[in-house]
Amino acid sequence: MGAITVDAVSKVFTSRTEKQVMALREISLEVKEGEFVVLLGPSGCGKTTLLRIMGQLEAATVGTVTIKSSKGGGDSTIGFVFQEPTLMPWRTSEDNVGLPLELTGVHKKDRLRRVGEMLELVQLAHARRKTPAQLSGGMRQRVSIARALVHDPDVLLMDEPFGALDAQTRDMMNIELQRIWMQNPKTVVFVTHSVAEAVFLGDRIVMLGINPGHVHSITEVNLPRPRTMEMAESQEFRELVAELREQIGDVQRSDYIPISV
């Protein structure tokens, strides 16, 4: 069994008119321990819904998600990073990162040590006393990543965490996330609309189809790491981006539309 096993997951929502609409249909997927998997696909394919089901923020209508603890026994733990950093504006970076440990009763001395390690990891030790208003968008998201990692989760789930950033900052954050992941290996599932971002970050890219959401294809990314912005100009990188964009076009033209149940 992998670190994450998604077994025949379907999700049905009830609309305001009480019509039942299937958002996901029979999705099965296995994510290996330490793997970086990207969920890609057009709007409406259910990427965020699937991620929320993996993160136990939403229940599947049918099927199961199993997350294996990497620590040998006990309950598995999950870190979640959203598109917006969702930091408490009155708390410093240090206090925002330490919040999960504070809520679970970790002793202050141990909490501060762990928070310090995470701020070092995301290269924000110098900003530990700053509030979110004093940080750039990229820095706020790095604080959010540090908070998601502070309790040493088994898996890290990321829902378009850089979608609200400008292109230059987004490129920088992709490089930073890769560095953080390579220094502190975690099983990661990452949602994005950006094909280039998916290729830059992913070990495998899961393309979701639409109407309802289903696994359309799974693409291996065999580019060496660490990946660089210069690599994005290579023929291999560009060919993979072009192939995935063509797949998205195929998905959008699909006549597979059994959306009502």
N, C-alpha and C positions, 0 to 999 in steps of 0.2 A: 504494500500500500504506500502511496506517495504521501508527501506532507499534507496535501489537500486532495481529497477525493470527492468529486461532484458526481453523483450517481442518479441519472435519469430525472433531473430536476425540471419541473414545469411550474409556471407561476400564472395564476389567473387573477385578474383584477375585476372588481365590479364597478362599472361606470356610474356617473350620477343618475343616469336613466335606468340603472339596475341591470344593464346589459353586461354580461360577462365577456371579458376580452382576454385572450391568452397572450401574455407578454413573452414568456419563454416556453419552449416545448422540448422536453426530453433531452436536456443538456447533460452530457457526461464528459468529464474531463479529469485528468490526473496531473497534479503539479508536483514535481520532485523536490525534495528538500534542497534548499539553497538555490533553486531555480528562479529566474526572473522572467515571468510570463506576462505578456501584454494582451489585453482585450481590446480589439479594434473592430470598427464597423461603423456603418452610417447611423445617423440619429434615429432613435426609435428601435434599435436592435436589442436593447435590454442590457447593455454593458453595466450600467450602474445598478440595475435591479439584481443582476447576477452577483455583482460584488457585494451588495448589501446582504444578500442571502448567505454568501460565504462568511461575511462578518457577523452573522447572527443579528443583524439589525432589522431583518425582515424574514418571514417564514416562507419556505417553499410550499406551494399547494400540494405538490406531489414530489417525491424523491428526497434524497438526503445529501448533506454535506458533512464530511468527516475531516477534522483537522487533527493530525497526529502531533502529540507533544514531542518536541525535539530533545526534551530533558529526561526522557525515560520515565514514563508513568506520570500520573497526575493529569489535571486538566490542561488543555492547550490554551494558549493566550494569543491575543490578536492585537496588533497596532493598526490604527486607521488614520489615514491622512486624507482630508477632504480638499475640495477645490479652494475653498477659503480657509485661511489658517485657524479661524475660530479661537483666537487667543483672548483671554480676559484682559481688557484694556488697562485695568488698574494694577495688574500684576507685572512684575519684572520678567525678563526672559527666564531667569533662574526659577522664579516662582511658578511660571507657566509650565516649564518643563517638569518641575517636581510635583505638579498637581496629582498625577495618578498615584505616585508613591505616598503623598500626603493623605489621599483618600483611603488608601489601604493600610494606613497606620505604620508605615516604615519610619524607624527612628530618625530623628533629624540629622544626626551625624552621618548615618549611612545614606540618607536621602541626598544630602549635599555632596557627598563623594560621587554618587552615581550621576547626579545632575551635572557636576563638573566634568565628568568623563564624556557625557553626551554633548555638552556645549563645546568641548575640545574637538569631538568627532566632527561636528558640523561647522567648526572653525568660527565659533561665536563666543569664545571665552571672554573676549574683551567687551562683549555686550551684555554680560550677565545681569547688570543692574539697570539696563534700559527697558522702558516700556514699549509696547508695540508701536505707539505713535512715533517713537524715535528711531524706528527701523524701516528699512526699505521693504518693498514687497517680497523680494527674494529672501531677505533675512528673516522676515516673519514666517515664511514657509519653512525655512531651515529650523526655526524654533519649533514649529509644528512637527517636523520630522523627528527632532530630538525628543519631543514629548511622546511621540508614538513609540519610540524605541527605548524609553527610559526604564520600562519594566521588563525589558529583554523578552519581547514576544516571540512566539514560534513563527508567526507569519506577519507580514506587513502588507496591508491592503491600501491602495492609493487610487483615489477617484479624481482623475484629471487635476492633479495638484498644481500644475503649472499653467493651466488653461487661461487664467486671468492675467498672466504676466506678459510684458512686451517681448517681442521675438528675441532680442539680445539677451535679456535676463533669463528667458526660457532656455536658451542654449547653454548659458552658464549654469543654470540649475540642473540641466541634464548631466553635465560634466560632474557637478557636485554630487548628485545622487549616485552616479556610477561609482565615484570615489568612496562615498559613505558605505554603499553596498559591498564593495570589494574589501573595505577595511573591517566591516562588521556584517559578515554574510548572513542574510535572512532569506527565507522564501518570500518572494514578492509577487503580488498580482497587481498590475498597474493598468488603469483605464485611460485611454486617450483617443482623441479624434485625429491626431497628427500622425500621418504615416511615417514621416521622417523621424519623429520622436520614438515611435514604436521600434523602428529598425535600429536606431542608435542605442536603445536601452535593452531590448529584449533578447533572451535566449530563444524563446519561441513566441510566435504571434498567433493568437487565436482570433480568427475572423468570424464574427457573428453575422448570420443572415437575418433577414427581417420577416415579419408577418407570418408567424411569430418568430421571436429570436431563437436561433438554433446555431449549432457549430457548422459553419460553411466550410472552413479549411483551417489547417494548422501548418504554419510555416516555420521552419528552423532558420535561425540566423547564425551563420557560422563565421561571422567576422571576429577577428581577434580582439582581445581586451588588453589594456584599456583602450576604448574607442576615443577618437579625437574628432574635432570639427573638420580637420583636414581630410579625414577618412570619409566624411560625408560627400566629398567631391570625387571619390573613386568610382570607377565604372561598376564594380560589384555592388556598392551601396546604392547607386542610382538605379541600377537594373532591378534590385529588390524593391525599391520604392515604387518604381513603375509597375512591376508585377502586382504589388498589393493594391495600388490605385486602380488597376484594371479589374482586380477582384471586387473591389468596392463597387465599381460600375456594374459588374455582373450581378452583384447582390441587389443593387437598386433597380435593375431591370427585371429581376426575378418575378415570376407570376405565382410564386408559392405564397398564397394569401389566405390560409384558413384561420382567420384571426378571431372569429366569434365561436363560442362554445355553448 
